[in-house]
């Protein structure tokens, strides 16, 4: 995922409409089945809900007894994770070890495998959806359903609770208007000679969820579809040959040093750059409108299983979801929170504007697209 790292932010009505649409996209109903099996488990490692441990208070006590949570690939400037990590640690008195904050989704999966059985292994994961699917089928994830399970759209969670969407956004084009004028507003614009040596992604799309999403969006902009990501691979191959695309992963440092003046990245990451670079703009390209969510998951080998489960409960509480919203990301429970009025309306109004509706790819389409990128990216951009 390489989790490092506007057009004026949206008006209230458009932001609310597009945000609610994205949160509900692809889902017609939510589950009403109570989480857990109704029994009480003495071992947090096998708990599939807070109820298994006797309720949330019991889970809190078990997590505080462990005293630590290991997270991975969570930079503080990504979707407001800095504030979220601090708030969780302060609220529960649990120390957080944050490993490899600039790592990718693939790095997270590798860490679960290589650190299995070790106390420094990751407890929880935040994965691009295509990578969450891989981790689940590889037996690396522990099933767990948070108390707000019914608020998560069915299409954005694995039925047994092995992964579930947490926050999402749209692929966008960020640009430093003090360095680039005019800034590109579409994928078609990115091919112009004026942008030679200026276009970058948030990492390698074979490893990073944000970069993978950018390739998918480019495919949609160039005659592709959810079933055909190849035009996106070809697009960046052409950009590489023309010299426009540079294989430099976007970070806060590369942006502030003007090494990556144009970044194809999630809208919430590009929008957040303004706090560091006031001349940074964000455009959601209409010729390649693509949206998706990242997924939360608990490692099947979590060394602090109670803290891992408490972390998920916190992220899916109204407090945690609104903190994602504060980071300009669209929380997965947004539709339900809008209905029950637990969403922070002032924060919702600040979301980047998107006027068009989108659809989300199916799990099968994501798997096939991920394989196509793995097979073709290096050859196309070498």
Residue, then its C-alpha position, 0 to 999 in steps of 0.5 A: x500500500x505504501x501508505x505515505x501520503x485541492x480543487x476546492x473542497x466540496x459543498x455540503x450537499x454534493x459531499x453528503x450525497x457522494x459520500x453516502x453513495x460510496x459507503x452504500x455502494x454495492x450493498x442492498x442490506x446489512x446483516x442482522x445476525x448477532x455476532x459471536x456464538x453466544x458463549x464465553x471464551x476464556x481465550x481471546x485468540x478464539x473470540x469471534x466477538x466481544x460477547x465471546x469474552x463476556x462483553x466489551x468491558x471484559x475485552x477492555x480488561x483483557x486487552x489492558x492486561x496484555x498492555x500492548x498492540x502491534x500495528x504495521x504500515x500505518x503512517x500518521x498522516x494517512x487517513x488521520x491514523x496519527x490521531x487515531x493511534x494516540x486516542x486509542x492509547x490514551x483511552x485504554x492505556x495500551x502501548x502501541x508499537x508501530x512497525x514499518x509505517x511506510x510499508x505496503x500491504x504486501x509487507x504486512x502479509x509478509x510480516x504475518x508470515x515471517x514473524x509468526x509466533x514472535x511477540x513482535x508480529x503484527x496484531x492487526x492489519x490495514x490492507x488494500x482489498x485485493x491483498x485482504x482477499x489473498x490473506x484470507x484465502x491463505x489462512x492468515x486472518x482471524x475471524x472477528x465481528x465488531x459490535x457494529x457489524x450490522x452497520x457495515x454493508x454486506x458487500x464490504x465485509x467477509x461473511x465470517x469476519x476475516x476482513x471488513x472495510x474501514x475507510x475508502x475514497x476515490x483515486x485522484x490526481x494531486x498537483x503542486x500548482x506552484x510548480x505545475x501550471x496548469x495542473x492535470x484534471x484527467x488521465x488524458x491530461x497526464x499524457x501531455x509533454x508538459x508533465x514529463x518527469x512529474x507523474x508518480x504513484x504511491x508505490x508499486x501496484x504489485x505491492x501497494x493498494x493505492x498504486x493498484x487502484x490508480x492502475x485500475x482507474x487508468x484502465x477505466x479511463x482508457x477503454x478497460x473495465x473491472x474485468x480488464x485492467x490491462x489498458x491501465x497497465x498499458x497506460x502507465x507503460x506508455x507514460x513511462x516510455x514518454x518520460x512522464x511517469x517516474x518510478x518514485x513512490x510518493x511520500x510527504x518528503x518527495x512532495x515537499x521537495x518537489x520530486x513528485x509534483x503530480x501524484x495519482x493517489x487516494x483523494x483523502x491523501x491528496x487533500x491532506x497534503x494541503x496542510x503541508x503544501x498550501x498550493x497542492x490541488x486535488x482533482x477526481x478525474x471523471x474519465x477514470x472514476x474509481x473508488x474502493x475501501x481498505x480493509x481491517x483484519x486481525x492476524x491469526x497469529x496476533x501476539x496480543x489477541x485481546x488488544x487486537x480485537x479492542x482496536x477493531x471495536x474502537x475503529x468501528x465505534x462512532x468515535x473511531x469512524x469520525x476520526x477517519x472522517x476527520x482525515x477526509x476518508x469516507x468511513x465504511x459505516x457512513x450511511x448508518x451513521x448518517x441515518x442515526x445522526x452519529x456522523x460529524x456533519x461539519x467533517x462530512x462537509x469537508x470531503x472532496x467533491x465527487x459528482x458521479x456515482x461509481x460501482x465497486x469491483x467484485x472480489x473475483x474481479x479484484x483477484x483477476x486484476x491483481x494477477x494481471x498487474x503482477x504478470x504485466x507491470x514490470x514488463x510494461x514499465x521496464 
